[in-house]
Amino acid sequence: MNGKRILLIIGGGIAAYKSCELVRVLRRRGASVRCVVTASGQKFVTPMTLAALSEDKVYTDLFDLKDEAEMGHIQLSRQADLVVVAPATADLMAKMAAGIADDLATTLLLATDKPVLVAPAMNVRMWDHPATRRNVATLRADGLTVLNPDEGPMACGEFGPGRLPDPEAIADAIAAQLDPAAKPLAGKHALVTAGPTHEPIDPVRVIANRSSGLQGFAIAEALAKAGARVTLVAGPVSLPTPAGVHRVDVETAAQMAAAVDAALPADIAVMVAAVADWRVDAAPAKLKKEAGPPQLNWQKNPDILATLCASAQRPGLVIGFAAETENAADQGAAKRVRKGCDWIVANDVSQDPMGGAQNRVHLIHADGTENWDRMDKTQVAQMLVQRISDALCGN
Ligand SMILES: Cc1cc2nc3c(=O)[nH]c(=O)nc-3n(C[C@H](O)[C@H](O)[C@H](O)COP(=O)(O)O)c2cc1C
């Protein structure tokens, strides 16, 4: 980040205190930081603190005539390599999405010709509110980078997505934005499914499979490290969410299909989940042993991979997974054609039982099949993400 100039806009959220640390982290990495604080932002952090940490004047007022004479608001908005909004409140993002310019921060954001990176932080209900979802989608469609907030306990006592990512993680995202080669998938949205599905038989029993979710979670993590914005639709597993990944938990195949549809559009889809092919009509009350073996009425589940491939919103690169116990490579090649996806990663689960730390896979594409050595699932993930970067970015 040596010599890069960051214009940091601080909104009026409880996480504004973290912007002080962000100034320090960015300066330690060699960038210069100029701060703008909104009126609400000043309720949480003082211009004095930010001036001391940035060793620069802090800007607060659009109608400061002295500044207009020395440094106009248009000039301020252009004298940076990157504009960063952290924390971005729901209010600030709503104004940005609507093109409102009623104070210094929003006027700068409308006047700038520089890339803008937005780090939202707010209560989980505010983040989940349809208005905020719409505003985030608008900002992303306008070409701004909007980071996903972290998930966890919040200052307000609730739990969920909405926390400002750590200053080091925001600085990583800033570095990626400033040097796109370091993060080949920056600006791409990747959708990953992982884990099994559970199909209820009655309120206490399910039809499940042995998928652990390890491979899908490793791929989501590797995609995020390569700079992609990642949505991970996870079946019932108890794995931690990889850093920077937006996770949507589901239980059944029908819920997974709906979550995949809701996450579109995406540039990349990696469908790793072991989705149950069949479900049964679930009994409303617990089935009793005394009634004898239950009659299960089987129904076909939605084919998530085939549906995605046939969708009008089909991602540019769709990768399916095939777990087979016989002729994995041949069956995988047939599955690639049948489903209409670009690549299939086929693994022989008779050799490497599901749930283990290692995988031996075949990567099947239109030009043939690559047989990869047995390796850790994290290494499979890294190699696959390298292939994805090569395919999308020609690196
Ligand atoms: C104690 C307190 C904490 C707040 N925290 C947040 C927050 O984390 N995120 C948010 O979007 N709004 C938060 N708000 C509401 C904003 O301060 C309010 O919407 C304000 O108008 C935002 O101003 P801005 O556009 O300058 O950021 C908080 C308000 C209070 C009183």
The ligand as an SDF file (V2000), in Angstrom:
LIG
                    3D

 31 33  0  0  0  0  0  0  0  0999 V2000
  -25.9160    4.3290   20.1600 C   0  0  0  0  0  0  0  0  0  0  0  0
  -26.2430    4.2710   18.6920 C   0  0  0  0  0  0  0  0  0  0  0  0
  -25.6170    3.3300   17.9060 C   0  0  0  0  0  0  0  0  0  0  0  0
  -25.9030    3.2500   16.5480 C   0  0  0  0  0  0  0  0  0  0  0  0
  -25.2690    2.3040   15.8010 N   0  0  0  0  0  0  0  0  0  0  0  0
  -25.5630    2.1920   14.4830 C   0  0  0  0  0  0  0  0  0  0  0  0
  -24.9070    1.2220   13.6960 C   0  0  0  0  0  0  0  0  0  0  0  0
  -24.0500    0.4440   14.1600 O   0  0  0  0  0  0  0  0  0  0  0  0
  -25.2310    1.1350   12.3840 N   0  0  0  0  0  0  0  0  0  0  0  0
  -26.1660    1.9510   11.8140 C   0  0  0  0  0  0  0  0  0  0  0  0
  -26.4390    1.7800   10.6150 O   0  0  0  0  0  0  0  0  0  0  0  0
  -26.7820    2.8960   12.5380 N   0  0  0  0  0  0  0  0  0  0  0  0
  -26.5050    3.0560   13.8510 C   0  0  0  0  0  0  0  0  0  0  0  0
  -27.1370    4.0120   14.5940 N   0  0  0  0  0  0  0  0  0  0  0  0
  -28.0850    4.9270   13.9310 C   0  0  0  0  0  0  0  0  0  0  0  0
  -27.3280    6.0170   13.1830 C   0  0  0  0  0  0  0  0  0  0  0  0
  -26.5090    6.7490   14.0810 O   0  0  0  0  0  0  0  0  0  0  0  0
  -28.2980    6.9690   12.4620 C   0  0  0  0  0  0  0  0  0  0  0  0
  -29.0050    6.2560   11.4620 O   0  0  0  0  0  0  0  0  0  0  0  0
  -27.5670    8.1420   11.8460 C   0  0  0  0  0  0  0  0  0  0  0  0
  -28.5140    8.9610   11.1870 O   0  0  0  0  0  0  0  0  0  0  0  0
  -26.5290    7.6830   10.8300 C   0  0  0  0  0  0  0  0  0  0  0  0
  -25.8010    8.8090   10.3790 O   0  0  0  0  0  0  0  0  0  0  0  0
  -24.7510    8.7280    9.1860 P   0  0  0  0  0  0  0  0  0  0  0  0
  -25.5200    8.6730    7.9040 O   0  0  0  0  0  0  0  0  0  0  0  0
  -23.9550    9.9690    9.2980 O   0  0  0  0  0  0  0  0  0  0  0  0
  -23.9230    7.5110    9.3760 O   0  0  0  0  0  0  0  0  0  0  0  0
  -26.8470    4.1420   15.9570 C   0  0  0  0  0  0  0  0  0  0  0  0
  -27.4630    5.0990   16.7610 C   0  0  0  0  0  0  0  0  0  0  0  0
  -27.1650    5.1720   18.1050 C   0  0  0  0  0  0  0  0  0  0  0  0
  -27.8460    6.2220   18.9390 C   0  0  0  0  0  0  0  0  0  0  0  0
  1  2  1  0
  2  3  1  0
  2 30  2  0
  3  4  2  0
  4  5  1  0
  4 28  1  0
  5  6  2  0
  6  7  1  0
  6 13  1  0
  7  8  2  0
  7  9  1  0
  9 10  1  0
 10 11  2  0
 10 12  1  0
 12 13  2  0
 13 14  1  0
 14 15  1  0
 14 28  1  0
 15 16  1  0
 16 17  1  0
 16 18  1  0
 18 19  1  0
 18 20  1  0
 20 21  1  0
 20 22  1  0
 22 23  1  0
 23 24  1  0
 24 25  2  0
 24 26  1  0
 24 27  1  0
 28 29  2  0
 29 30  1  0
 30 31  1  0
M  END
$$$$
